[in-house]
Amino acid sequence: MRQTGISVIMPVYCAERYVEEAITSILNQTFQDFELLVIDDKGGDGSMDIVRAMKDPRIKVLENDRNRGIAYATNVGLSHAEGKYIALMDDDDIAMKDRLQLEYDYLESHPDIDVVGGGEINVDEAGQVISYRREVICNPERIKAELLFRDRIHNATSMYRREFVEKNHLFYREGFLGMQDFKFWTECAAFGRIANIDRVLSKWRNHGGNTTSKTIEEHWAERKGKFAEIQKESLKMQGFALSEEDQTLFCKIFAEGNNVFALEELLEVQKVLMKIIRQARNKGDDNVRELEYVCRSNWAGRMKQCAVWE
């Protein structure tokens, strides 16, 4: 039996206003050799009625027994995927028409890359452009360094090799309060290489009802702890040996969001960053130059905030 080119995984939860447009943007792709795995995460609204009314043989509906969350639902999709590549799609976003083709061609022509993403633009509830979002970093070595500090992969633009995740037993961790993708990418970076295409691949819908926005608002304190947990584990997976005190300071200064700290703390965390750079050199890491740049730029950013505050 011929292998499907791409398995697109789309967990669906309370997205009746947007899910039809999201699915249509996949069905209308220039690349047509795919299956679309829609996971019903039991939101209780009319989302799945809309999905089931869209008669297309490429749509395969999988049902959770109850509401399980996005990490669990994505893992259900992974367990049923038959494609050579896995693409993620959010139930309220819009894929650009050539998204799948561009990523498929990239992975076919770059056998050394295991995960690829791209740029996205920020749109409102009506799909109108609000703004272009953050910088798209294409260099795999820099992405690996950046993942020590924050997520640099847009989830709804991502595609990866199914063989890669199966070989390394990678899956989405539950309980990370909307950061299961960040956690997943840090684990991918420990086993393989991640790149981005410098093209806009999706429209990210910014509305108060999306999962990330609601989770940040409702679980800010818990999320802060989980963010630090991801950072600590990422440092360990990349082979850095820091004391508990150094790790705690690193996570405090480079926490999610824009925070202001005392100059004394910023001078202390500079020493921690220098330890990381020295260890990378001693280990012979292939991204020392990029790591040094990322450490210095993140520290400079915090110093700038400190100067503005004073």
KASULVEN-V678638 format. One record per backbone hydrogen bond with DSSP energy under -1.0 kcal/mol. NH is the residue of the N-H (numbers start at 1). CO is the residue of the C=O. If there is no record, write none. Layout:
NH_CO / NH_CO
This chain:
6_33 / 7_85 / 8_35 / 9_87 / 10_37 / 12_39 / 18_15 / 19_15 / 22_18 / 23_19 / 24_20 / 25_21 / 27_23 / 28_24 / 29_26 / 30_97 / 34_32 / 35_6 / 36_58 / 37_8 / 38_60 / 39_10 / 40_62 / 41_12 / 50_46 / 51_47 / 52_48 / 53_49 / 54_51 / 55_53 / 56_54 / 59_56 / 60_36 / 62_38 / 64_40 / 73_69 / 74_70 / 75_71 / 76_72 / 77_73 / 78_74 / 79_75 / 81_77 / 84_4 / 85_5 / 86_160 / 87_7 / 88_158 / 89_9 / 94_203 / 96_201 / 99_96 / 102_98 / 103_99 / 104_100 / 105_101 / 106_102 / 107_103 / 108_104 / 109_105 / 113_110 / 114_193 / 115_193 / 116_159 / 117_195 / 119_199 / 121_202 / 122_131 / 123_204 / 124_128 / 127_124 / 130_122 / 131_122 / 133_120 / 143_139 / 144_140 / 145_141 / 146_142 / 147_143 / 148_145 / 149_146 / 150_146 / 157_154 / 158_155 / 159_116 / 160_86 / 161_114 / 162_84 / 165_161 / 166_162 / 167_163 / 168_164 / 170_165 / 179_176 / 183_179 / 184_180 / 185_181 / 186_182 / 187_183 / 188_184 / 189_185 / 192_188 / 195_115 / 197_117 / 199_197 / 201_119 / 202_119 / 203_94 / 204_121 / 206_123 / 210_207 / 214_210 / 215_211 / 216_212 / 217_213 / 218_214 / 219_215 / 223_219 / 224_220 / 225_221 / 226_222 / 227_223 / 228_224 / 229_225 / 230_226 / 231_227 / 232_228 / 233_229 / 234_230 / 235_231 / 236_232 / 237_233 / 238_234 / 239_236 / 240_235 / 247_243 / 248_244 / 249_245 / 250_246 / 251_247 / 252_248 / 253_249 / 254_250 / 266_262 / 267_263 / 268_264 / 269_265 / 270_266 / 272_268 / 273_269 / 274_270 / 275_271 / 276_272 / 277_273 / 278_274 / 279_275 / 280_276 / 281_277 / 282_278 / 283_279 / 285_280 / 291_287 / 292_288 / 293_289 / 294_290 / 295_291 / 296_292 / 297_293 / 298_294 / 299_295 / 300_296 / 301_297 / 302_298 / 303_299 / 304_300 / 305_301 / 306_302 / 307_303 / 308_304 / 309_305 / 310_306
